Structures are given as structure tokens and as C-alpha cells.
Amino acid sequence: MKIAIVGSGKVGAAIGYTAMLKGLAHEIVMVDAARDKARGEALDMLQCLSFAPPARIRHGEMADTAGADIVVITAGIPRKADEPRVLLLSRNAALIADLVRQAVHYSPNCIIFMVTNPLDVMTQLAYQVSGLPVGRVIGMGTVLDTARYRSYLAAAFDADARDVDAYVVGEHGETMVCLTSQVSVRGVALTALPAYDQAKLAAIIEDVVRASSEVIALKGGTVFAPATAACAVLEAIVRDSRAVLPVCTYNEQHGVALSLPTVVGRHGAGPVLPLKLSAAEQEQLAASVANIKKYVKEMENLL
Ligand SMILES: NC(=O)c1ccc[n+]([C@@H]2O[C@H](COP(=O)([O-])OP(=O)(O)OC[C@H]3O[C@@H](n4cnc5c(N)ncnc54)[C@H](O)[C@@H]3O)[C@@H](O)[C@H]2O)c1
């Protein structure tokens, strides 16, 4: 398994490092417009190899990604705490289109894994310019938001986060939908837990939506959680685990790329699994879809 990481900034470097520690690839190639940054990250990782699973770690240009099984795209300009993710549209659209074309040129059979924001729009753009089948262009989507939701629920209701079954769907952005109608802990409805409290749940949802801004304001960027979430998706692909993850893919039915629970394995992403939503959740999801569509239109006007 060869994984190329295009964009060796904070998130790209952390994904490379986590993937190396998890033994997800026999070869990891770090790429960045700032060549020395990619070189530095690759060297730092290479120096771990006497304590890590065997792998070939190197840096390079896009040509060095040739034959990659997975190309992770983390290149771009990140947002500041007070900026909506969608502001990144104009900054990142042309850059991402160019990188995706190059990635597919060098690795025509790869899976593209998109991390750059605004995530849904960038995933749709990557799908459109790549010419790859829909399940081979996967965005990180709401995998990270879902991880935050599960962690916060676990902390508030005294449970193990790994036991909490909950999803955030829709946009990886301000209109994300934290589903409440089917949250459970190992099959037990959240509402049945002794510590359950509706006001607490509402507060958690607010915290999940602003989780990223909070971390950016405190430490300048989100790093560990995105890298861990990204590697959960990479692991599902590499180990063909068929994990159900709310990744982002272009959705014919909705006419836009968005996140819904989806089976992930060596083939890529799909099928998308059906969800039973309450009437309120259906409304929220429709608003989220409409928001992504608005941004897709803006992107199409920019290119
Ligand atoms: N989807 C998510 O859940 C999620 C989470 C965190 C961050 N992000 C996004 O990931 C992206 C990266 O965030 P970061 O904090 O690592 O930013 P960063 O600024 O630390 O890293 C971005 C890197 O991209 C590089 N780059 C720019 N143009 C390039 C090009 N043409 N080719 C190769 N490399 C190029 C830069 O030199 C830089 O090193 C941002 O768009 C951010 O918003 C997404």
C-alpha cells in the first residue's frame, strides 16, 4: 500500500505520522509546495523507524506519488478561528483542481482522500475533475465531527466514547446535523441513561459545531483529531474493514457531495446506508444540502 500525502502542513504531517505508527502503508510519500517542509517531515518520520512498523518514508514532487493507492489531499490555506470554512473556497479551488488532475495522472487507479476545506465542495470538485468512479473520491466529511460528538457525549453522560453510536451528517461546516433521534450507547438509547439530560445534549451539539473554531483559537489549528479521524478512514480502506463511516461522497440523489453513513473498504466508499431521520432532522439535512449547493455554485463561478 502506497500512500501519498499532498500538503505536509500541520494536518498532512500528523496524518503521515499516525499512518506510519499504525503501519498502514509500506510507502509514505510527503509532498508540499514548500519542498523543505515535506523533506523535514519525511526525515522526522524516517527517524522513528527503529520503533515503528517497517515502511519506506520519503518526500518528493507530484511525480513521486506515481502508483499511489491512496492520495491524501491536505494542501491548502487553513482558516482562522473567526472565518467560516467556505471562505477558503476562492483560496483553494484552483489549487485543488490542479492537484487532483496531477494525482490521477500519476496514479490513475488511486483513491483520492480529500481533507482540504471547504470539504464538501472540494470533494465535489475532486470528483468532477478526477474522472474517477464516485466511490474512489472520498472526503473526510463529518467523520471528525462525529468523533467529536461521540467524545463529548461520552464525557457528558459517563460512557466510553467507543461505545457511543451517534452520527453527524450533512455539511462539514456550520450546517452540520448532529442526529439526536438515534443516539445510543451499546444499543441502549441515550435517553435511558441515568445521566441523560436534554439541556446537556443541546449544549453538546452547540459545542460540536464550534469545536474546530475553539481549538483553532486556542492552539492555532486542529491537528490530532483530524489526523486520527483521517487515519480511521485510511485504515478502513487499507484493511478492507467495511467500517461504516460518515465520509463525504458525491450523492446522485441529493445532487451534491455530502456526508452520510457509508461503507468504507478497499474498493473505496459505498454503499451509502439509509438512515431513519425524524421530521426535524430531515429538514435540517435539507438545509445543509441547500447550503453546500450554494457553495458549489459559487465555486463553479470561480473556476
Ligand atoms: N476536513 C477536515 O475535517 C479538516 C480538519 C482540519 C483541517 N482541514 C483543512 O486541511 C487543510 C490543511 O490544514 P493545515 O492546518 O495542515 O494547514 P497548513 O497551512 O499547516 O498546511 C497546508 C500545507 O499545504 C501546502 N500547500 C499549499 N499549496 C500547495 C500545493 N499547491 N501543493 C502542495 N502543497 C501545498 C502549504 O505549503 C502547507 O504546508 C486546510 O484546508 C484545513 O482547513 C480539514
The ligand as a Tripos MOL2 file, in Angstrom:
@<TRIPOS>MOLECULE
LIG
   44    48     1     0     0
SMALL
NO_CHARGES

@<TRIPOS>ATOM
      1 N1        -11.7570   18.1320    6.7600 N.am      1 LIG1
      2 C1        -11.3940   18.3550    8.0000 C.2       1 LIG1
      3 O1        -12.0140   17.8230    8.9370 O.2       1 LIG1
      4 C2        -10.2100   19.2510    8.2700 C.ar      1 LIG1
      5 C3         -9.6450   19.3480    9.5580 C.ar      1 LIG1
      6 C4         -8.5520   20.1760    9.7390 C.ar      1 LIG1
      7 C5         -8.0240   20.9060    8.6710 C.ar      1 LIG1
      8 N2         -8.6280   20.8080    7.4480 N.ar      1 LIG1
      9 C6         -8.1250   21.5170    6.2810 C.3       1 LIG1
     10 O2         -6.8940   20.9080    5.8710 O.3       1 LIG1
     11 C7         -6.1180   21.8710    5.1540 C.3       1 LIG1
     12 C8         -4.7110   21.9080    5.7380 C.3       1 LIG1
     13 O3         -4.7400   22.3960    7.0650 O.3       1 LIG1
     14 P1         -3.3620   22.5970    7.8810 P.3       1 LIG1
     15 O4         -3.7360   23.0620    9.2220 O.co2     1 LIG1
     16 O5         -2.4790   21.4130    7.7050 O.co2     1 LIG1
     17 O6         -2.7190   23.8270    7.0650 O.3       1 LIG1
     18 P2         -1.1660   24.1910    6.9100 P.3       1 LIG1
     19 O7         -1.1110   25.5950    6.4360 O.co2     1 LIG1
     20 O8         -0.4120   23.8000    8.1270 O.co2     1 LIG1
     21 O9         -0.7240   23.2150    5.7280 O.3       1 LIG1
     22 C9         -1.1110   23.3830    4.4010 C.3       1 LIG1
     23 C10         0.0870   22.9890    3.5660 C.3       1 LIG1
     24 O10        -0.3210   22.9650    2.1900 O.3       1 LIG1
     25 C11         0.8250   23.3440    1.4590 C.3       1 LIG1
     26 N3          0.4530   23.6990    0.0910 N.ar      1 LIG1
     27 C12        -0.1430   24.8390   -0.3520 C.ar      1 LIG1
     28 N4         -0.2720   24.7750   -1.6980 N.ar      1 LIG1
     29 C13         0.2330   23.5790   -2.0970 C.ar      1 LIG1
     30 C14         0.3990   22.9470   -3.3520 C.ar      1 LIG1
     31 N5         -0.0100   23.5280   -4.4840 N.pl3     1 LIG1
     32 N6          0.9720   21.7260   -3.3900 N.ar      1 LIG1
     33 C15         1.3950   21.1250   -2.2500 C.ar      1 LIG1
     34 N7          1.2820   21.6860   -1.0230 N.ar      1 LIG1
     35 C16         0.7100   22.8990   -0.9610 C.ar      1 LIG1
     36 C17         1.4120   24.5040    2.2580 C.3       1 LIG1
     37 O11         2.7740   24.7620    1.8990 O.3       1 LIG1
     38 C18         1.2540   23.9840    3.6790 C.3       1 LIG1
     39 O12         2.4160   23.2990    4.1380 O.3       1 LIG1
     40 C19        -6.8920   23.1990    5.2900 C.3       1 LIG1
     41 O13        -7.6880   23.3970    4.1440 O.3       1 LIG1
     42 C20        -7.7530   22.9800    6.5050 C.3       1 LIG1
     43 O14        -8.8860   23.8220    6.5200 O.3       1 LIG1
     44 C21        -9.6830   19.9960    7.2290 C.ar      1 LIG1
@<TRIPOS>BOND
     1     1     2 1
     2     2     3 2
     3     2     4 1
     4     4     5 ar
     5     4    44 ar
     6     5     6 ar
     7     6     7 ar
     8     7     8 ar
     9     8     9 1
    10     8    44 ar
    11     9    10 1
    12     9    42 1
    13    10    11 1
    14    11    12 1
    15    11    40 1
    16    12    13 1
    17    13    14 1
    18    14    15 2
    19    14    16 1
    20    14    17 1
    21    17    18 1
    22    18    19 2
    23    18    20 1
    24    18    21 1
    25    21    22 1
    26    22    23 1
    27    23    24 1
    28    23    38 1
    29    24    25 1
    30    25    26 1
    31    25    36 1
    32    26    27 ar
    33    26    35 ar
    34    27    28 ar
    35    28    29 ar
    36    29    30 ar
    37    29    35 ar
    38    30    31 1
    39    30    32 ar
    40    32    33 ar
    41    33    34 ar
    42    34    35 ar
    43    36    37 1
    44    36    38 1
    45    38    39 1
    46    40    41 1
    47    40    42 1
    48    42    43 1
@<TRIPOS>SUBSTRUCTURE
     1 LIG1         1 GROUP 0 **** ****
